[in-house]
Amino acid sequence: MSAGKLLPRAMLIDMDDGILSSHGRPEIAWANADASWRLKLAEARHLTVKSGFAALAAAGHRALPDDLAMSLADRFTSYREEDMSRARMMRSTG
């Protein structure tokens, strides 16, 4: 492997808030987020998921159609909003 292509031996991805909590006080982050950025969240998720699967396809894995990648990103957004709503409800009830 050449020095220019050193990759980490591992990558840790916390997809369920088991390591870092992003649901505990999301209102703090959202209060500080620029409104124009918030409006582009779905677009950013679409781009991120499509790019990730495009990179896998470029590495020889089977390609995922863009519409399916966008549906996956949209489902994640829905799941996250549902989860954050439950967390807010739990905090408010005690």
C-alpha positions as CSV (number, residue, x, y, z in Angstrom):
1,M,0.0,0.0,0.0
2,S,1.4,3.4,-0.9
3,A,1.8,6.2,1.6
4,G,-0.8,8.2,-0.2
5,K,-3.5,5.6,0.3
6,L,-3.2,4.7,3.9
7,L,-6.6,3.8,5.3
8,P,-7.6,3.3,8.9
9,R,-7.6,-0.3,10.1
10,A,-11.2,0.2,11.4
11,M,-14.0,2.7,11.4
12,L,-16.5,3.1,14.2
13,I,-20.0,4.1,13.1
14,D,-22.5,4.9,15.9
15,M,-25.9,4.5,14.2
16,D,-28.0,3.9,17.3
17,D,-26.6,6.6,19.7
18,G,-25.0,3.8,21.8
19,I,-21.7,5.8,22.1
20,L,-22.7,9.4,21.5
21,S,-26.2,10.7,22.2
22,S,-27.7,12.9,19.6
23,H,-31.3,12.6,20.9
24,G,-30.7,13.7,24.5
25,R,-31.1,17.5,23.9
26,P,-31.5,18.0,20.1
27,E,-33.2,21.3,20.6
28,I,-29.8,22.8,21.6
29,A,-28.2,21.8,18.4
30,W,-31.2,22.9,16.3
31,A,-31.4,26.2,18.1
32,N,-27.8,26.9,16.9
33,A,-28.2,25.5,13.4
34,D,-28.6,27.9,10.5
35,A,-32.2,27.8,9.2
36,S,-31.0,27.4,5.5
37,W,-28.9,24.4,6.5
38,R,-31.9,22.8,8.2
39,L,-33.9,23.1,5.1
40,K,-31.3,21.2,3.2
41,L,-31.1,18.2,5.6
42,A,-33.1,15.8,3.4
43,E,-31.0,16.8,0.3
44,A,-27.8,16.3,2.3
45,R,-28.9,12.8,3.4
46,H,-29.9,11.9,-0.2
47,L,-26.5,13.0,-1.4
48,T,-24.6,11.2,1.5
49,V,-26.4,7.8,0.9
50,K,-26.2,8.0,-2.9
51,S,-22.5,8.8,-2.6
52,G,-21.8,6.0,-0.2
53,F,-23.4,3.4,-2.4
54,A,-21.7,4.9,-5.5
55,A,-18.4,4.4,-3.8
56,L,-19.2,0.8,-3.0
57,A,-20.2,0.3,-6.6
58,A,-16.9,1.8,-7.8
59,A,-15.2,-0.7,-5.6
60,G,-16.9,-3.5,-7.4
61,H,-20.0,-4.1,-5.3
62,R,-23.5,-4.2,-6.9
63,A,-24.9,-0.7,-7.6
64,L,-27.9,0.6,-5.8
65,P,-30.4,2.6,-7.9
66,D,-30.6,6.3,-6.9
67,D,-34.3,6.1,-6.1
68,L,-33.7,3.3,-3.6
69,A,-30.8,5.1,-2.0
70,M,-33.1,8.2,-1.6
71,S,-35.9,6.0,-0.1
72,L,-33.4,4.6,2.4
73,A,-32.3,8.1,3.3
74,D,-35.9,9.2,3.7
75,R,-36.7,6.3,5.9
76,F,-33.7,7.1,8.1
77,T,-35.0,10.7,8.4
78,S,-38.5,9.4,9.4
79,Y,-37.1,6.9,11.9
80,R,-34.9,9.6,13.4
81,E,-37.8,12.1,13.8
82,E,-40.0,9.4,15.3
83,D,-37.2,8.5,17.8
84,M,-36.5,12.1,18.7
85,S,-40.2,12.7,19.2
86,R,-40.4,9.7,21.6
87,A,-37.3,11.0,23.5
88,R,-39.0,14.4,23.9
89,M,-42.2,12.8,25.1
90,M,-40.3,10.7,27.7
91,R,-38.5,13.7,29.0
92,S,-41.7,15.7,29.4
93,T,-43.5,12.9,31.2
94,G,-40.8,12.3,33.7
